[in-house]
Amino acid sequence: MSDNHYDLIVIGSGPGGASLAYSLAPTGKRILNLERGDYLPRSMDNWNPHKVFVEGVYQASDTWYDKNYQTFHPGLHYYVGGNSKVYGAALFRLRERDFDEIRHVDGVSPAWPLKYDVFEPYYTQAEQLFHVHGERGEDPNEPYSSEPYPFPAVAHEPRIQALSNSFTKDGLHPFHLPLGVLLDEKDGKATSTSACFRNPYFDGFPSPLNGKADAQVMCIDPMLAAHDNVTLLTNAYVAKLDTDATGRTVNAVQVERNGAKETYSADIVVVACGALSSALLLLRSANSKHPNGLSNGSDQLGRNYIRHNQSVLMAILHEPNETVFQKTLALSDFYFGADDWEYPLGLMQMCAVTHADQIRGETLPSWLEWLPEMPFEKIAKYSMSFWLSSEDLPRPENRIRYEGERVVLDLTENNMEAHDRLKQKLERLMGHNGAHPYLWQRKLYFGKDIAIGGTAHQAGTARFGTDPKTSVLDLDCKAHELDNLYVTDASFFPSIGAVNPTLTIIANALRVADIIKKRLGAVSSIAPSHVATKGCT
């Protein structure tokens, strides 16, 4: 057999690809993991707000087009570990009701063909694998779980604890944000043996000392260290997937690496490039048997793109905010509705502390004129930032596609009234928590405008289902029209709820890994370890 033939090829090393490969590595099967980028360089620039947010040095340089053919740079990161290298590590389970049909003012969030009970054991494995810190029973909308969080919640610092207490007095139910971070604490302080410590460079920053529970740190590195049957190739861009004459089997993976063209093959091929890039790969792999792209007989490939309606809102406080590690609090009381609104609103969670260089790169709102000549450093010191997410609805016309060589992302916002109402809720809450009555919506985040370039919560584009006429993947996340092609990023989502999608991606990848194990005749398996190499955020 050719040295270029493997039992399994996994395309992409983000959470969906890395988790699946990690789960399958102990089987001894020959596995090839292809990553279009390289390892993210470790340097002090990782903690430089101007480099990370204003210059966007780690962001992909690709130029895409919106529906009006205006150019933008997508918020993608081509590195080992994928977008998880810069994620905020908030690792939520979808709520149990998110798997059912939910009515919104603008339409319906469709039901999933599989329900929460199928994913629950894999959510538990995912939380163990990615070192999730949290506290069961605080979040009023959390789904049932078979085990507690593997690590205790990251404690609030005094100003955030005071905010939590205030929310509680308002009759709300604030809770500790579930976080994937390699941090050991006692009484809210890093222990003497913990390599991690609280610092203000977390949400959106890479971790130069590998203390964030990202896909590289938790899956790729330990997998390669323990299993010589796994090979990782970096700088390996997959240009196209070829099929055999029947069109039912992917028989070649065409790779461009370091200026050369290479071809690999495998019994099973898993695509996990991220919902946008995976759809693009399948679209550009069109051939005579699949003229509109691989497994696109339904014409749904690339469609139903969802990414949350999101805002980063900054409050200006009357007193300095001395918090160092701010991303520890969340609020879900309005997730499924409110006293004055029958439809779901969404989730509030803290952002990391704001840095002066981030503010300097923004256009200041007119109401900040009441702060005459206040330096950016002082504005940052008096600030407190929140990330708000509301559900957007899958629409066939919201899609990623090629137009010639151009990549076009068609996106029309929907369900925005719910998001606007969620903003108003936060504004009122912060008004009696020592904040200026207006919140500043920060447009610059990861060096981009959230509205179109903000693709951090990308999902949809290859939804799974039982009917090949309306879906791209079957319930095993295998392409309906091919026998050996699977997709394990968030492409398979029929809807996205309003919580961060990464833990669901990981859980589903572990689920599909078990399916592939059986198919490969591999019976050996290990549960994800509760112990991982510790580092510093």
N, C-alpha and C positions, 0 to 999 in steps of 0.2 A: 504494500500500500504506500502511496506517495507520502513523503514527509509533510506535504502541505495539506494532507487530509486529517481531519480531527473528528472525534465523536461529537463535539459540540463547539460551535463558534458563537460567542456573545459579542455583539456590536454595541459598544458603549460601556463606560465604567462608572456611571452615576449610580444612584441608589437602586434603580431597577435592574441594571446589568450586574453590578457588583454583588448585590445580595443574592441573586440567582447563582452566579458563578461560585460564590463563597459556599452556598448550600450544597452545590454539586461537587465541589472539589474533593471531599473525602471519599467519593465513589471510586477514585482512581482512574476515571475516564479521562481521555486526552482532551483538554479544553484550551481553546484559543480565545483570548479577550482582546478585542481591537478597540483602541482609543485614538480618536483623531487628533487629540492634543498631546501634550507632554505633562510631566509633573509641574505643578504650579511652583515657580521659583520662591524659595524661602528667603526673605530678606526683611529689613525694617520697613520697606515700602508696603509690606502687607498691612502695617498698622498706620499708614500715612493717609489721613482722610482726603487730602487733595488728590493724591494719586488714585485712590480707590474710587471715590465718588465723583470728583470733578473731571479728572482726566479719563477715568474708566479704563485703567491700564490692563485690567484682567478681563475686560469685556471683549467679546468677539468683534472683529473688525468688519464683519460682513455688512454689506449694504443691501437692505431689503426695501420694498415699496409698500405703501399702504394703498387703500382702495382708490385714493385720489392720485396715486403715483408720486406721492411725496416720499423722499428717501428717509430712512431711519436705520439705526443700528440696533439689532435685537439684543435683549438682555440675556445673552447666552454666554457660557463660560466653557471653553474647550480645554479641559484639563482632566487628568486622572482624578476621578471623584465627581466629575461633572459640575453641575450648578451647586451641589452640596458643599463645594469648597468655600462658597461665600454665603450660604444660607444662614438663616437665623436659628436653625436647629429646634424650632418649635414643632414637636412631634405629637400630633393629635390623632386620635381615632375619629373617623366619621361618626356622627351620631347615629343611633339605630334607625331613627326616622328618616335619615338622609338616604337610606336604601329604598324607601318607598316613594311613591308619587307625592309631590308637595306642590300646593298651589301658591303662586305668587301673583302679584297684581298684574304683571306683564305676561303671565302664562304659566306653564306647568314645568316643573323639574321632574323628568321622567324617573320611573322606578328602575332599580337595578334588577337584572334577571337572576342574580344571586343575592341573598340577604346577609345581614350582619353575622349571623351564626356561622356561616361558612368561613368568614374572615377572622372571627374572634381568636381562635388558637394561633393564627399567624400574626395577628396584632401582638399577642403576648410574646411570641418569638422575636418579633421586630423590636419591641421595647427592650428586650434583653440584649439583643445584638447591638443596638445603638445607644445603650447606656442611658435610657430615659429616666430622668429625675421627675418625680411628681408625687401627688398625694390623692389617693382615691377618696371619693365622697365629698369633695369640695365643689366640684363643677356640677351644677344642677341638671345639666343636659348630657353628662357623660354616659356612654352606653355601659352595659354590664361588662364585667371583666372576670376572667377565671383566676387571675393572680394579681397581687399588688404590684405597683411599680417596682422595678428592680433596685432603684436608688431613691433616697429621700429627696423631697422637693428642695430646690435651691431657695434659700431663705431670702425674704425681702430685706432690703436695707431700710433704715428708719423712715425716710420720706415716702417710700413705696408702701411700707407697713401702715403709715398714717393714712395714705390714700385708700388702702384696702379697708381700714377701719371705718373711714368715712363712707365708703360705698356700702358697707354692712349696715351702718346706721340709716342709710337711705332705703334699707329693705332689700338690697341686692346681695348677690352671692359671689363675690370675687374669689378667685382661686389661683393657686400657684401654677404658672405656665409649665406644661410638660416639656422639658428641655433635654436634648441629647448633648451632654457636655461631660468631659472627663474631670470632674471636680469632686473632691472629698472635703466635706465641711464638718465642723463641730461648733455648735452655737453660732452659726452664721459666718464662721471664719474658716479659711482653708487650713486643714490640719498640717502638722509639721512634716508629714510624709507625702502630702499631696503636691504633685508637680504643677497643678493648676492653681490659679488665684484669680480673684475678681479684677477685671480690667475693663476699660471703656471701649475696647476694640473687638467687638464680637459680631453683632448683627450687620451683615454685609461685608465684613472683613474676612480675608483668609486668616487662618491661624498659623503663624510662622513656626510654632512649636508643637503643632499637631494635637491641640487640646480640644478641638471641636469634634464631635462624633459625626464625621462625614464619611462618605463611602470609601474614600481612600484609606483613612485611618482605621475604620472598623472592619472593612472587608478586604480590600485589595492587598494592603501590606501584610496582614497576618496570613492571608490565603497564600500568597507567593512564598512567604517564609516557611510555611508548613507543607506545601504540596508541590512537588516538582513535576507533576502531571499537568500543571497549569502554566501557560505562557501568556504574558502580556506584551503586546506590541503597541508602542506609542507612536505618535505622528503618523497614524495609519488611517487615512481617510477612505471610507468605503464609498466608492463612486457608484457602484451598481451591483445588484444581485441578478444573476442569470438563472434561468430555469432550463430543465431538460425539454425534449421535444413535446412532451405531453402538457407541459405547463404546470404540472402538479408538484414538482420538486425543485427546490433551489439547489442547483448543482455547482455553482461557482460564486464566490464572493470576490469582486474586483476591487483591489486596494491600490491606492496611490500613497507611497511612503518614501519620504526623503528623495523625491524626484524620480522614483522608479515605480513601475507598475508590477504588482504582484497578484497572484491568484491563489485563493484558498478554497477548500470545500469541507463540508461536514455532514454527518448524518442528520443533525438538527442545527438550525440557525435561529438565534434569538436576537431580535432587534430591540435595543433599549437606548436610543439616542436622545430621548426626550420627545414629547408629543409632536413638536414642530419638525424637528430634524428627522424623526422616524418616518413621518408622513412624506417628507421630501424624498427620502431614500426610496421608499416604495413607489412614489410617483415617477422618479427618474429611472426606475428599473422596468418601465413599460417595455413590452415586446409583443410579438404577433399573437400570443395566447392571452396576454393581459394588456391590451392596447391603451388602457387608461391608467395603468399602474398596477402593481402586484396586488391581487385580491381586492380589486376595485370594481367588480361586477355590479355592486350596489350603488356605485357613484357616491359613496359616503366617505371614501378615503380623503383625508385632509379637511373634511367638513366637521361641523359641530364643535369647533374650537371654543374652549372655555378657559378663563384665567382669573376669575373673581373680579368683582368691582372693588378696587382697593384705593385706599388713601393713607398717606402718612401725614398725620396732623400734629402740629407742635403747639403746645400751650405755653404762654409767657406767664411765669409766676411772679408774685409780688415779693417772694423771698428766694434766696439762692437755693438751687437743688444740688446738694452735695453727693447725690447718688453716683456710685462708680459703675456697678453692674445693674442696669435698670430693667432688663428684660426678664422679669420674674412674675408678672401679674397679668391676668386675663379676666374677662367678664363675658358670660354667655347668656345673661338674663333675657336679652332681646333676640336671641338666636332664632326662635320660632315665632316671634311676635311680641306685642306690647299691649298695654292697656288701651292705647289710642290707635292701634294698628293691628289688624288681624293677620297680616302676612309676615313672613320671616324678615328680620332686619339684618342679623349677622353677628359677627364676633368682634370684640375689642380686645386688643392685647398691647402690651408695652413694646416700644421700640428701644433699641439701645440709646445711650445718651447721645445728644447732638454735639457735633464738633464745629468750631468756628469756621473751618474751611468749607464745611457743608453749607452753612448759612451764607458765606461769602459768595458761593457759586449760584445762589438763588436770586430771583427777583423779589425784593421785599414787597409785601402788600402795603397798600396805602395806610391802613390803620396803624402800622408800626411807626408812623410819623410822631406818635406820642412819645417815642423814645429818641429824642433829638441827639443825633451823633453818638448814640450808644455803640461802643465797639462790638464787633462780632463776637469776640471772646466773652463779653459780658452778657450778650443776648443768649449765647449758648449756656452760660452758667445759670441763667434764670429760666431755662427751658425744660420741658418735659414732653416727650414724643410718644405717639400712639400709632399703631398700625390697625386699620379697620378693614375688614373683609366682609363683603356681602356676596350672595350667590348671583352669578350671571347665568343665563339660560342658554342651553345649546340650540343654535340655529344653523340649519344647513348652509345658509349664505355666509356665516362666519367661518372662514376657511383659510387654509394655507395652500398655495398652488404655484405652479410655474406658468409664466407667460413668456415663451421663448426661454432665454437664459435667466430672466428675472424671477426672483422670488417675490410673490405678492401675498401680503397678509390682509385679507378682507376682514374688517372688524367694524361692526356697528354696535355700540353700547346698548344694553337693554337692562331693565329692572333697576334703573338708577334711583327711582323714588325711594326705594327701600334703603339704599345706601345714604342718600341725603338725610333721611330720617334718623339713621344711625349716627351720623355726624352731629345732628342737632341734639340727640340724647347725650353724647359725650360733652358737647359744648355746655349744656345745662349742668351736667354733673361737675365739670371743672369750674364753672362759674362760682360755685360756693366751696371750692377747694383751693382758694388762694390763687386763682388764675385770672388773667385778663378775659373779658367776656367773649372775645373772638379767638378762634383757633386758626392757625396759619397752615394751609395745605401746602406741603412741600412737594414740588414737582420733580426736583432733581433727586434721584435715588438710583444708586448703582450707575451714575453717569447718564441717566436717561429720564424721559418723561414716562411715567407709569402708564399713561393712557394707551399708547400703542406699543412702545418698546418694552414695557414691563411684562416680561414673559416668564417671571420666576415661578408662577403657579400654573404653568401651561398644562393643559389636559384636553381630552377629547381627541378628535382627528381620526381615530380608528376604533370606534366604540365596539364593545363586545355584545353579543346577543344570540338568540336562537335562530333568527331568520336571516339567511344570507342576503335577502333582498333589502334589508334595512340596517345591516351591521357588517363590519369588516372582519371581526374575530368571533370565534365561537366561545363557549363558556370556559374553555381551557386557555383562552387567549392565543389559540392557534388560528392562523388565517383560514377563513372558510374555504378558500379556493386552492390552498396548497397543503401538502401533507407534512412538511417538515419546517414550517416557518411560524415562529411565535413572536409576540410583542409584549414586553414587560415593563414599559414605563407607564406614564399616566394617559397614554393614548386610548386605553381601553375604557376610561371613565365614561359612563352615560351622562352623569351629572357630577358636580364638584362640591356640593354643600357650601359651607362657609369657613371651614377649617383648613389649615395648611395641608396639602395633599401628600407630603413625603412619606409619612408612616404608612399610609394606604398603599403607596407604590411598593414600599419594602415588603409589606405583608403579602401583597399579591404576588410579588416576585418569588417569595418563599413558597407560596401555594403552587405556583406554576413549576417551581423547581421540583417539588414532590411529584407532580404529574410526569415531568420529564425523566425523573429517576426511574419510575416504573417502566416508562417506554424504553429506556436504555438498558433495562434489566439490572439496574443497580439497586440493591436492597440495603446497603450500608448507609447510615445517616447519623449525623450528630446534631444535637440541638445547639443553637447559638450559645456561645459561652457567656456567663455572667461576668467574666473577668476580661478586661482588655488592657492593653498597654496604655498607661496614663501619660498625659502630656499637659501642656499649658495652653490655655486659650489666649 
